[in-house]
Structures are given as structure tokens and as C-alpha cells.
């Protein structure tokens, strides 16, 4: 869908992608541009700023062989997964990506990135021999402008100027967290939060 209102343009939809049967991906996307915006994060105050946002949500990804069709919820038609009954490979579910860029009238540019993966697992092999799972993977990245200043994207998210950048404050550069589990037969078993 396309929505335009003054200096604001937004495109939303759902995308399905397949690459020669080895990669299957689907999810919802959003692309928004806002021109001549006032951006104030409590420290920096910008006028005539341009904001670009790219968002992916409810992403399901499979890399490997034998994946079937995407599955959808019967009630509301929401994407619910990928059929991996006869598949071998890696499956990602519940993933999202939010990227926002602010450029001011002097051409300084700030970028905030947040990515999350609900679960990444191995499918189609005997998991008692080998199992690899990552849960609640989260990445936050705050790219500073050429004058070394950084925006408080968390503040801008709470103010409704951008979306999906909760927790990305101006004092944060880069953060990755999650839970990893690796099992190789009876030889190696690791589980850890990071």
C-alpha cells in the first residue's frame, strides 16, 4: 500500500522471495520518507531534516534444500512460517530489521539499526547428533555523524518520529545479545547467554 501526506511518503506490503530453491524468505516491509522534519532527541535539535526508514518484520527465512511453501494463519492471513517437513538447512523465524537515517540541512547524517531474530535453528538432521539454536538474537548499532555526534534513537522512537529502535540510546555504539545452544553428539554441549 502507498500513503502520501504532505512531505511524508510510506510504502507497506508483504514480500516473498525464492532463489533457485535454496533460499526462501518472506516478511512484511515498510519504507517511509519524511522531509523537512524537526528532530529533537533531547540533546540535538535539527530543523529541515530528512528521515528515511526501512523496516522488515515477521520475517521467515530458510537456507538449504527441500523447503515447502510459506504457511499463513487462516484467521487473518498473517505469515506464520515455512513448511520444512522435508527440508535440510537453517531456518530463521520471527526476525525483524529497522534502519533509520536522519540527514540535516548541513548534510550531516546519523543512522540507527536494530535487528532481532526470534529463533534460528537447524532442520532436517538428527538433532541428537548435531543441534544449533540461537534464540532472542538482538543487535543494536548507532552510527555517528561526521562530527562524532550520535542521536538518541530510543527517544525518537518514543516520540513517534521513527519506529523499531527501542533501546538504542546516544551512549550506545554497538550491542549484540542472545542465547546460543550447540550440541555435537555426546562430545560437546554448550548453552550460553551472550
N, C-alpha and C positions, 0 to 999 in steps of 0.2 A: 504494500500500500504506500501511497505517496501523500504527504501532507505538507502544505506550504502556508506560512502565515508570516507576512512581512519579511523580515530578514532571517526567518527560521525555515529550514527545509529538512524533512525527515522521510526516510525510506525504510520500511519494515517488511519482513517476509520470512519464508522458510526456504532453505536450500538443501537439496540432496545432491551428492557428488559421488561418482564412482570412477576409479582409474583402473582400467583393464582388469577388473575383478579382484585386484589385490588391495585396494583401498576403498572403503565405503565410509562416507561421512554425511551426517545430516544435522541440522540445527536451525535455530531461529537467528536472524540477523537484524541489526538496526544500524543505520547510518544517518547521522544528523550533522547539520552545519548551521551555526548561528553567527551572524555578522554584526559588527558594531555593538557588541555586548559590553556591559560593565562587569568586571570581575574583581571581587574583593574577598580575599581569604583571611582577613584579619591582620595580615602583615603587608601584603602587596595590594595595591589598588590600581587597576588598569581600566582605561576607557578605550573605546573603539577597538575592542579585542575581537578576534575571530576564534570560535571554538569549533573544533572538529571532533566528533565522537564516532567510534566504530565499536559495535558490540555483538558478540556471539553468545547465545545462551542455549541451554538444553541440548548441548552438542553430544552426539554419539558417534564414535569413530571405531573402525575396525581396520587393522592392517594384517594381512595374511591371506589364506585361501579358504574357499567354501562358504563364505558368509551368505546368508539369505537376504530376504527383503527387510526393510525397515518395518517396525511394528508401531501401531498407533492405538491410542486409547479410544475405545468405542464411544465413550460418552461425549468427549469434547474434541476428539481428533488430534490430541496432542501427541507428539512423538514420544514413544516410550522405550525404544531400544532398537537393536538389530538382532535378527534371528541368527544365532551362532551354533545351532544344533549340530550341524555337520562341518563346522569351521575349525581351523587351526590357526592361531595367531594371537595378537594382542587386541584387547577391547578396552575402550575408554567410554565411560558413561558419566552423565551429569557434569559436563565440562562447560566452562564459560570463559570469555575473554572480553575485557573492557579496555579500550585505548582512548585517551582524550589528549588533544593537543590544543594549547592556547597560544595564539600569536598576537602580540600587541602592535600598536601603531609604529613603534620603532623597529619592528621585525625581530624582537626577542621572542623565543619560542620555548615553552615548557611542555613536557609530555609525562603523563601518568599511565601506568599499565598495571592491570590486575588480572590474573589468570587463576582459575580453580579447576581441579579435576576431582569429581566425587569418588571415582574408583577407576583404577587401571589394573587389568588382570590378564593372565594368560588363559586361553581357552583351547580345548581340543587335544590336550595331552593329559597323561595320568598325573594329576596333581599330587599324588603321594610320592612321585619320583622328582618332580620339579614344580614349584609353585612360586610365583612372583606377583605380589599385590602391592599397589600404592593406594592409600586412602587419604582423603581430605588434603590433597596436594594444593598448596596455595603459594602464589608468587605475587609480590608487590615490587614495583620499580618506579622510582621518582627521578626523572631526568631533569637536570637543572638547565637553566638558560645560559647563554654565553657569558653573562655577568655573575655566574655562580649562584643566582637566587633560585629557590625552589618554591613551588606552590603547595599549599595545604589542600590536597585533593579531597581529603576527608571532610574538611569544612565546606568545600564547593559541592560535594555530594549531598551533605546535609542541607545546604541552601537550595538544592534543586537545579544548580547550573550544569552539573554533569551527573552521570549515574554509574554505579558499579565500582567506585574507587574508595569504598569504605575502608578506613584503617590506614590509608596512605597519607600520612602527615608530612609536613615540611622537614621534619628532622629525620625522616627515614629515607635511605638511599635504595636499599635492596633487601628483600626478606623472602626466604623460602621456608615453608614448613609443611609437615605432613606425617604420614606413618607408612613405613616400609616393612614388608614381610617377605622373606626369601627362605625357601625350603629346597634343599637338594638331598633327596632320599633321606637316609638316616645320618648322613655325614655332616650336614650343615643346616642349622635352623637359626634364623636371625629375625627379630622383630624389634623395631625401634621407632620412636618418635624423633623427628628432626625439625 
